[in-house]
Amino acid sequence: MAIKLENYDKGIEELIKIVNTLEKEQLSLEKSIELYKKGMKLHKELVDILEKEEGRLFLFDEKAQDEEEKFVEKTLEDGQVSLEL
């Protein structure tokens, strides 16, 4: 179950539900371990999304003629930011 960026918020909500269930409910050891594993897998997928998206920057180009070209994606490398369009 790979999570896509569009579903990141849903993934966070699911992780919160898992944590709340583990903290508040009396579960069998088997069910607790199952939920823990699911939560850890979900956590890893969410971290992977953040790491993948880290360094992406969208700049607004008001000179662009086409609406789809108004946002220009720039990739940041080594912490360097260039705001030239």
VENNORHU-V13330 format. One record per residue. RES is the residue in one small letter. PSI is psi in whole degrees, 0 to 359 (* if undefined). Layout:
[[RES:PSI] [RES:PSI]]
This chain:
[[m:85] [a:135] [i:138] [k:160] [l:322] [e:335] [n:14] [y:312] [d:321] [k:322] [g:318] [i:316] [e:318] [e:319] [l:320] [i:318] [k:317] [i:314] [v:314] [n:319] [t:315] [l:325] [e:325] [k:338] [e:151] [q:104] [l:156] [s:160] [l:319] [e:313] [k:321] [s:316] [i:319] [e:313] [l:321] [y:314] [k:317] [k:318] [g:319] [m:321] [k:315] [l:317] [h:315] [k:317] [e:320] [l:319] [v:320] [d:319] [i:313] [l:317] [e:323] [k:319] [e:343] [e:134] [g:355] [r:140] [l:133] [f:124] [l:146] [f:124] [d:98] [e:348] [k:343] [a:138] [q:320] [d:135] [e:323] [e:340] [e:359] [k:329] [f:120] [v:127] [e:129] [k:143] [t:130] [l:134] [e:132] [d:33] [g:7] [q:133] [v:127] [s:122] [l:16] [e:138] [l:*]]
